[in-house]
Amino acid sequence: MRIMLLGAGGFIGRYVLSELLAAKHEVVGVVRSPGNLPAAFPQVHFLPLDLVRATDQEAWRPYVAGIDCIINAAGILKGAGMEAVHARMPEALYRAALQAGVTHAVLISAVSARKDVATDYSVTKLAGEEILRSSGLGWTILRPSLVYGDGSYGGTSLLRGMAGLPFFIPLPGKGEFAFTPIHAQDLARSVGLICGNNEFHGQTLEPIGPETLGLKDLLARYRAWLGFGRARFLSVPMPFMRLLGRVGDIASDGPVSTNSLMQMVAGNAGNSIAYARSIGFAPRSLNDALLARPAQVQDRWQAKLFFIAPAVKAMLVFLWLASAWLGLFHGSEATRSVVAGLGLPQMWADPLRISGSLLDLAVALLVLFDKNARWSSLAQFFVVIGYTVVIGTALPSVWLDPLGPLLKNFPILLLVAVHGVIGDKR
């Protein structure tokens, strides 16, 4: 079959992509930016599309021509584009697909996408489900519980990060929130069996594993798997967790957000026996999956770095903001010394000081809003090197200062490099 896979570059999407390729299907992968994906999956034709803007039915028509089945694994947990990605884009896509003769569409939703869960994620996911049901296409909707894999992303990265904390693991409330986790490979296998199969038309299934676990038990198992010893828990009141969620919403890049917290509290359990009977095989348990794939040093690094990564970003933002403020209000004398050392007229001092502070402010904003840390890392690198060269040339004696104001730039450059490496969560 010729299959279109939306969200092909995501955590679940890559597992589905591998499953489809193993079954010798021809795949068109829809991604926002292909990046290095064509090198990793040379058999796939990648279609670069920003799904937030892909809401025109006519624009979809040439892309769906010749497609037999559409798999929609695209989704976002927060952000202004949620309604577009979950509802308006699929509506345009399904209308074009119906006209093009596409026979089947599979939507990967979530088990916690329910009417009783008052989040914009659930509301838009449910809207997307209804749009598919009324599209006229043969449809199947999958509502998986927590999806984990050999790697991690999103919720499973958070679980690993919490399990890797030293001393105590913070536990939201009593940690009784239920999950019936499924391995991403088992979910992908399910998608491969369903896609193009008439027997699954008109069905809403809940892909889940064989065992329902509380959050506390999940964290304890991940900690044991990582090799960090016995888990000790510290209960965190839910009002404080909600406050952390709001902070994450404002920062837009925090490890916890209001949506992720509410989706967790909503419950993510399901009927294991019913799903195994529907799909024709029994997904593996978390214990079996962890036993089959022992934790490596990279897993322990990722767990320990999970909360360090946003802390590094916050520290760099603070550093550039502080530099901008100090330059504006306390940098006159230092700037005059640099200007004199360079042999420039003193009338240049204030313009250089102000422009330098504005540059620092711009870098701070770039670090704050650069989601993959690529351009902000390059900018910081060149600005720090530039400041070091200019000040070191103008005031060579500063190199011998026992407090090392210039020598400290080198560990800062290493911190910038670390942020550039771990800042891209994808």
C-alpha positions as CSV (number, residue, x, y, z in Angstrom):
1,M,0.0,0.0,0.0
2,R,0.9,3.6,-0.4
3,I,0.5,5.2,3.0
4,M,0.7,8.8,4.2
5,L,2.0,9.1,7.8
6,L,1.5,12.5,9.6
7,G,3.9,13.1,12.4
8,A,6.4,10.7,10.9
9,G,9.3,12.4,12.8
10,G,7.7,12.1,16.2
11,F,8.4,9.6,18.9
12,I,5.4,7.3,18.0
13,G,5.7,8.3,14.3
14,R,9.2,6.8,13.9
15,Y,8.1,3.5,15.4
16,V,5.2,3.4,13.0
17,L,7.4,4.4,10.1
18,S,9.8,1.5,10.9
19,E,6.9,-1.0,11.1
20,L,5.4,0.2,7.7
21,L,8.8,-0.1,6.0
22,A,9.4,-3.6,7.4
23,A,6.0,-4.6,5.8
24,K,7.3,-3.2,2.5
25,H,4.7,-0.4,2.3
26,E,5.5,2.8,0.3
27,V,5.4,5.7,2.8
28,V,4.9,9.4,2.4
29,G,6.0,11.0,5.7
30,V,4.6,14.4,6.6
31,V,6.9,16.3,8.9
32,R,7.3,20.0,9.7
33,S,11.0,19.9,8.7
34,P,12.7,16.8,7.4
35,G,16.1,17.6,8.8
36,N,18.2,14.5,8.8
37,L,15.2,12.1,8.5
38,P,15.9,11.4,4.8
39,A,19.4,10.1,5.7
40,A,17.9,7.9,8.4
41,F,15.0,6.6,6.3
42,P,16.1,6.9,2.6
43,Q,13.2,4.7,1.5
44,V,10.7,7.3,2.6
45,H,9.4,10.3,0.6
46,F,9.2,13.2,3.2
47,L,6.8,16.0,2.7
48,P,7.7,19.1,4.6
49,L,4.5,20.8,5.8
50,D,3.6,23.0,8.7
51,L,0.4,21.4,9.9
52,V,-0.7,24.5,11.7
53,R,-1.1,26.2,8.3
54,A,-2.1,23.2,6.3
55,T,-5.9,23.9,6.6
56,D,-6.7,24.3,2.8
57,Q,-8.5,21.4,1.3
58,E,-7.3,22.3,-2.2
59,A,-3.6,22.3,-1.1
60,W,-3.9,18.8,0.1
61,R,-5.3,17.3,-3.1
62,P,-2.0,16.7,-5.0
63,Y,-0.5,15.2,-1.8
64,V,-3.2,12.6,-1.2
65,A,-3.5,11.5,-4.9
66,G,-2.7,7.8,-5.0
67,I,-2.7,7.3,-1.2
68,D,-4.5,4.1,0.1
69,C,-4.4,4.8,3.8
70,I,-3.7,7.9,6.0
71,I,-2.2,7.5,9.5
72,N,-2.5,10.6,11.6
73,A,0.0,10.5,14.4
74,A,0.4,14.3,14.6
75,G,-0.4,16.0,17.9
76,I,0.7,18.7,20.3
77,L,0.1,18.9,24.0
78,K,0.3,22.7,24.3
79,G,0.5,25.8,22.1
80,A,-1.7,28.0,20.0
81,G,-1.7,25.7,17.0
82,M,-3.5,22.8,18.9
83,E,-6.9,23.4,17.3
84,A,-5.4,23.6,13.8
85,V,-3.3,20.5,14.1
86,H,-6.0,18.4,15.8
87,A,-9.2,19.6,14.1
88,R,-9.0,22.1,11.2
89,M,-6.0,20.5,9.4
90,P,-7.5,17.0,9.5
91,E,-10.9,18.3,8.3
92,A,-9.2,19.7,5.2
93,L,-7.1,16.6,4.7
94,Y,-10.0,14.1,5.1
95,R,-12.2,16.1,2.6
96,A,-9.4,16.0,0.0
97,A,-8.7,12.3,0.8
98,L,-12.3,11.4,0.2
99,Q,-12.3,13.1,-3.2
100,A,-9.0,11.4,-4.1
101,G,-10.4,7.9,-3.3
102,V,-8.5,7.2,-0.1
103,T,-10.2,4.3,1.6
104,H,-9.0,4.3,5.2
105,A,-7.8,6.8,7.8
106,V,-6.3,5.8,11.2
107,L,-6.1,8.5,13.9
108,I,-3.9,8.1,17.0
109,S,-5.7,10.0,19.8
110,A,-5.3,9.4,23.6
111,V,-7.2,7.4,26.2
112,S,-7.5,10.5,28.3
113,A,-9.1,12.5,25.5
114,R,-12.6,12.4,27.1
115,K,-15.4,14.9,27.6
116,D,-14.8,14.9,31.4
117,V,-11.2,16.1,30.9
118,A,-11.4,19.9,30.7
119,T,-8.2,20.6,28.7
120,D,-7.8,22.2,25.3
121,Y,-5.9,19.1,24.3
122,S,-8.8,16.8,25.1
123,V,-11.4,19.2,23.5
124,T,-9.4,19.4,20.3
125,K,-8.6,15.7,20.2
126,L,-12.3,14.9,20.6
127,A,-13.2,17.4,17.8
128,G,-10.6,15.7,15.6
129,E,-12.2,12.3,16.3
130,E,-15.7,13.5,15.4
131,I,-14.4,15.1,12.2
132,L,-12.9,11.7,11.2
133,R,-16.1,9.8,12.0
134,S,-18.2,12.1,9.9
135,S,-15.7,12.4,7.0
136,G,-17.1,9.6,4.9
137,L,-13.8,7.7,4.9
138,G,-13.3,4.3,6.4
139,W,-11.9,5.1,9.8
140,T,-10.3,3.7,12.9
141,I,-9.5,5.7,16.0
142,L,-6.8,4.5,18.5
143,R,-6.7,5.9,22.0
144,P,-3.5,4.5,23.6
145,S,-2.5,4.9,27.2
146,L,1.0,6.0,28.2
147,V,3.3,5.1,25.3
148,Y,6.9,4.2,26.2
149,G,9.7,2.8,24.1
150,D,13.4,2.0,24.0
151,G,14.0,5.8,24.0
152,S,11.7,8.3,25.5
153,Y,9.8,11.5,24.7
154,G,7.3,13.7,26.6
155,G,5.7,11.9,29.4
156,T,8.1,9.0,29.5
157,S,11.1,11.3,29.5
158,L,9.5,13.0,32.5
159,L,9.1,9.7,34.3
160,R,12.7,8.8,33.6
161,G,13.8,12.2,34.8
162,M,11.8,12.0,38.0
163,A,13.1,8.4,38.6
164,G,16.7,9.7,38.2
165,L,16.5,12.4,40.8
166,P,18.9,12.0,43.8
167,F,17.7,11.5,47.4
168,F,13.9,11.6,46.8
169,I,11.5,11.2,43.9
170,P,8.8,14.0,44.1
171,L,5.4,12.3,43.9
172,P,2.3,14.3,42.8
173,G,-0.3,13.7,45.5
174,K,-0.3,10.1,46.6
175,G,0.9,8.8,43.2
176,E,-2.1,6.7,42.6
177,F,-2.9,7.9,39.1
178,A,-3.4,4.8,36.9
179,F,-1.7,3.9,33.6
180,T,-1.8,0.8,31.4
181,P,1.3,1.5,29.4
182,I,2.0,0.1,26.0
183,H,5.3,-0.2,24.2
184,A,5.6,2.0,21.1
185,Q,6.6,-1.0,19.0
186,D,3.4,-2.8,20.0
187,L,1.4,0.3,19.2
188,A,3.2,0.5,15.8
189,R,2.5,-3.2,15.2
190,S,-1.2,-2.5,15.9
191,V,-1.2,0.4,13.4
192,G,0.4,-1.9,10.8
193,L,-2.3,-4.5,11.3
194,I,-5.1,-2.0,11.2
195,C,-4.1,0.2,8.3
196,G,-6.1,-0.8,5.2
197,N,-7.9,-3.6,7.0
198,N,-11.7,-3.4,6.5
199,E,-12.3,-5.4,9.7
200,F,-11.3,-2.4,11.8
201,H,-13.4,0.2,9.9
202,G,-15.6,2.2,12.3
203,Q,-13.9,1.0,15.5
204,T,-12.5,3.0,18.4
205,L,-9.8,1.0,20.2
206,E,-7.7,1.6,23.2
207,P,-4.2,0.3,22.7
208,I,-2.8,-0.7,26.1
209,G,-0.5,-3.1,27.7
210,P,-1.4,-6.1,29.9
211,E,-0.8,-4.4,33.3
212,T,-2.3,-1.3,35.0
213,L,0.2,0.5,37.3
214,G,0.0,3.5,39.6
215,L,2.4,6.4,39.0
216,K,4.4,5.5,42.1
217,D,4.9,1.9,40.9
218,L,5.9,3.2,37.4
219,L,8.6,5.5,38.9
220,A,9.9,2.7,41.2
221,R,10.3,0.3,38.2
222,Y,12.0,2.9,36.1
223,R,14.4,3.8,38.9
224,A,15.3,0.1,39.4
225,W,15.8,-0.4,35.7
226,L,18.1,2.7,35.5
227,G,20.2,1.2,38.3
228,F,19.7,4.1,40.8
229,G,18.8,1.9,43.7
230,R,15.7,1.9,45.9
231,A,13.1,4.6,45.4
232,R,12.3,7.0,48.2
233,F,9.3,9.2,47.6
234,L,8.4,12.7,48.7
235,S,4.7,13.6,48.3
236,V,4.1,16.9,46.7
237,P,0.6,18.5,47.3
238,M,-1.4,18.8,44.1
239,P,-2.0,22.6,44.6
240,F,1.8,23.0,44.4
241,M,1.9,20.7,41.3
242,R,-0.7,22.9,39.7
243,L,1.5,26.0,40.4
244,L,4.4,24.3,38.8
245,G,2.2,23.5,35.8
246,R,1.3,27.2,35.5
247,V,5.0,28.1,35.7
248,G,5.7,25.6,32.9
249,D,2.9,27.1,30.8
250,I,4.4,30.6,31.1
251,A,7.9,29.4,30.4
252,S,6.5,27.3,27.5
253,D,9.3,24.9,27.8
254,G,9.1,23.6,31.4
255,P,9.1,19.8,32.3
256,V,5.6,20.2,33.7
257,S,2.6,21.9,32.1
258,T,-1.1,22.3,33.2
259,N,-2.2,20.1,30.3
260,S,0.3,17.3,31.0
261,L,-0.7,17.4,34.7
262,M,-4.4,17.3,34.0
263,Q,-4.0,14.5,31.5
264,M,-2.1,12.5,34.1
265,V,-4.7,13.1,36.8
266,A,-7.5,12.1,34.4
267,G,-6.5,8.5,34.4
268,N,-4.9,6.5,31.6
269,A,-6.1,3.0,32.3
270,G,-8.0,0.6,30.1
271,N,-9.2,-3.0,29.4
272,S,-6.1,-5.1,28.5
273,I,-8.0,-8.3,27.7
274,A,-10.5,-6.5,25.4
275,Y,-7.7,-4.9,23.4
276,A,-5.6,-8.0,23.0
277,R,-8.8,-9.8,21.8
278,S,-9.5,-7.0,19.3
279,I,-6.0,-6.7,17.8
280,G,-5.1,-10.4,17.8
281,F,-1.9,-10.3,19.9
282,A,-1.0,-9.5,23.5
283,P,1.3,-6.5,23.9
284,R,4.2,-7.0,26.2
285,S,4.3,-5.9,29.9
286,L,6.5,-3.1,31.1
287,N,8.6,-5.5,33.1
288,D,9.2,-7.7,30.0
289,A,10.1,-4.7,27.9
290,L,12.6,-3.4,30.4
291,L,14.1,-6.8,31.0
292,A,14.6,-7.3,27.2
293,R,16.4,-4.0,26.9
294,P,18.7,-3.3,29.9
295,A,19.4,0.4,30.7
296,Q,22.7,1.8,29.2
297,V,24.8,4.7,30.3
298,Q,23.0,6.9,27.8
299,D,19.7,6.2,29.5
300,R,21.2,7.2,32.9
301,W,22.6,10.4,31.3
302,Q,19.2,11.3,29.8
303,A,17.4,10.7,33.2
304,K,19.9,12.8,35.1
305,L,20.0,15.6,32.5
306,F,16.2,15.9,32.2
307,F,15.8,18.5,34.9
308,I,19.3,20.0,34.4
309,A,18.5,20.9,30.8
310,P,15.8,23.5,31.6
311,A,17.9,24.7,34.6
312,V,20.9,25.4,32.2
313,K,18.6,27.3,29.9
314,A,17.2,29.4,32.7
315,M,20.7,30.2,34.0
316,L,21.9,31.3,30.6
317,V,18.8,33.5,30.2
318,F,19.5,35.0,33.6
319,L,23.2,35.5,32.7
320,W,22.4,37.5,29.6
321,L,19.6,39.5,31.3
322,A,22.0,40.4,34.2
323,S,24.7,41.4,31.7
324,A,22.3,43.7,29.9
325,W,21.1,45.3,33.2
326,L,24.6,45.7,34.5
327,G,25.8,47.2,31.2
328,L,23.0,49.8,31.2
329,F,23.2,50.9,34.7
330,H,26.7,50.1,36.0
331,G,28.9,49.7,33.0
332,S,30.0,53.3,32.2
333,E,33.4,53.2,33.8
334,A,34.3,49.8,32.5
335,T,33.2,50.8,29.0
336,R,35.3,53.9,29.1
337,S,38.3,51.8,30.0
338,V,37.7,49.5,27.1
339,V,37.3,52.4,24.6
340,A,40.5,54.0,25.9
341,G,42.3,50.7,25.6
342,L,41.2,50.4,22.0
343,G,42.3,53.9,21.2
344,L,38.8,55.1,20.3
345,P,37.2,58.5,21.1
346,Q,35.4,58.6,24.5
347,M,32.3,59.8,22.7
348,W,31.9,56.1,21.6
349,A,31.6,54.8,25.1
350,D,27.9,55.3,25.7
351,P,26.7,54.1,22.3
352,L,28.9,51.0,22.7
353,R,27.6,50.3,26.2
354,I,24.0,50.7,25.2
355,S,24.3,48.7,22.0
356,G,26.1,45.9,24.0
357,S,23.3,45.8,26.5
358,L,20.7,45.6,23.8
359,L,22.7,42.8,22.2
360,D,22.7,40.9,25.5
361,L,19.0,41.4,25.8
362,A,18.4,40.1,22.3
363,V,20.5,37.0,23.1
364,A,18.5,36.4,26.2
365,L,15.3,36.4,24.3
366,L,16.8,34.2,21.6
367,V,17.8,31.6,24.2
368,L,14.4,31.8,25.8
369,F,12.4,31.2,22.6
370,D,14.8,28.9,20.6
371,K,13.2,25.5,21.2
372,N,16.0,23.4,19.7
373,A,18.8,25.6,21.0
374,R,20.5,25.7,17.6
375,W,20.6,29.4,16.7
376,S,20.8,30.6,20.2
377,S,23.9,28.5,20.9
378,L,25.7,29.8,17.8
379,A,24.7,33.4,18.8
380,Q,26.0,33.0,22.3
381,F,29.2,31.4,21.1
382,F,30.1,34.2,18.8
383,V,29.0,37.0,21.2
384,V,31.1,35.5,24.1
385,I,34.1,35.1,21.8
386,G,33.7,38.6,20.5
387,Y,33.5,40.1,24.0
388,T,36.5,38.1,25.1
389,V,38.6,39.1,22.2
390,V,37.7,42.8,22.4
391,I,38.1,43.2,26.1
392,G,41.2,41.0,26.2
393,T,42.8,43.2,23.5
394,A,41.8,46.5,25.1
395,L,42.7,45.5,28.7
396,P,45.3,42.7,28.6
397,S,45.8,43.0,32.3
398,V,42.4,41.6,32.9
399,W,43.7,38.2,31.9
400,L,45.8,38.2,35.1
401,D,42.9,39.3,37.4
402,P,42.7,36.7,40.2
403,L,38.9,36.7,39.9
404,G,39.2,35.7,36.3
405,P,36.5,37.8,34.7
406,L,37.6,36.8,31.2
407,L,38.8,33.3,32.0
408,K,35.3,32.5,33.2
409,N,34.1,32.9,29.7
410,F,35.6,29.6,28.7
411,P,33.5,27.5,31.1
412,I,30.6,29.6,30.0
413,L,31.3,28.6,26.4
414,L,31.3,24.9,27.5
415,L,27.9,25.5,29.3
416,V,26.6,27.0,26.0
417,A,27.9,24.0,24.1
418,V,26.2,21.6,26.6
419,H,22.9,23.5,26.2
420,G,23.2,23.3,22.4
421,V,23.5,19.5,22.7
422,I,20.8,18.7,25.2
423,G,18.4,21.6,24.4
424,D,16.8,19.9,21.5
425,K,14.3,17.5,23.0
426,R,13.5,15.8,19.7
